[in-house]
Amino acid sequence: MADLADIAGDLAERDRAESLALHAARTAHPRPTSRTPADRCAGCGQPIPAARRAAHPAATRCAPCQAAAEVRRTRQHRTGVW
């Protein structure tokens, strides 16, 4: 039968392993930030037009993909389905 020290050690080891795995996953695929201009749309992969980038420097989607994303987000908020 394990005593409290063994259980605490196992929990600490598991927490450490989960933390390291989460850190590795986050650093392996960094997400674009608002400070990082996107040349290509995150939705369709096509180049973002210069006019859109000039109007919205932090845009990560072209106008049609952004509109579609907003419709999906509105629908999700209305229905509560994520």
SVG drawing of the C-alpha trace seen along z (x, -y; Angstrom):
<svg xmlns="http://www.w3.org/2000/svg" viewBox="-30 -51 39 53">
<polyline fill="none" stroke="black" stroke-width="0.4" points="0.0,0.0 1.4,-3.4 1.9,-6.0 1.2,-9.7 4.7,-10.5 4.5,-8.1 1.2,-9.4 2.4,-13.0 5.5,-12.1 3.5,-10.4 1.1,-13.4 4.1,-15.9 5.7,-13.8 2.5,-13.6 1.9,-17.4 5.4,-18.0 5.0,-15.7 1.7,-17.3 3.2,-20.8 6.2,-19.9 3.9,-18.3 1.7,-21.4 4.7,-23.7 6.1,-21.6 2.7,-21.7 2.4,-25.5 6.0,-26.1 5.8,-23.6 2.9,-25.5 3.0,-29.2 -0.3,-31.0 -0.2,-34.3 -0.5,-37.3 -2.0,-40.7 1.5,-42.0 2.4,-39.4 1.0,-40.5 -0.4,-37.6 0.3,-37.4 -2.0,-34.5 -5.5,-33.9 -5.8,-31.5 -9.1,-30.2 -8.4,-29.6 -4.7,-30.1 -5.0,-32.7 -3.0,-36.0 -4.8,-38.7 -5.3,-41.7 -3.2,-44.7 -6.2,-46.9 -7.5,-44.6 -4.1,-44.5 -3.9,-48.3 -7.4,-48.7 -6.9,-46.0 -3.2,-45.3 -3.9,-42.6 -6.2,-40.7 -5.5,-37.0 -8.3,-36.2 -9.5,-37.6 -12.8,-39.5 -14.9,-36.5 -13.4,-34.1 -13.8,-36.7 -17.4,-37.2 -18.0,-33.4 -16.2,-33.1 -18.4,-35.8 -21.5,-34.1 -20.4,-30.8 -19.6,-32.6 -22.9,-34.4 -24.7,-31.1 -22.8,-29.4 -23.6,-32.1 -27.3,-32.0 -27.6,-28.2 -25.1,-27.5 -23.5,-24.8 -19.7,-25.0"/>
</svg>
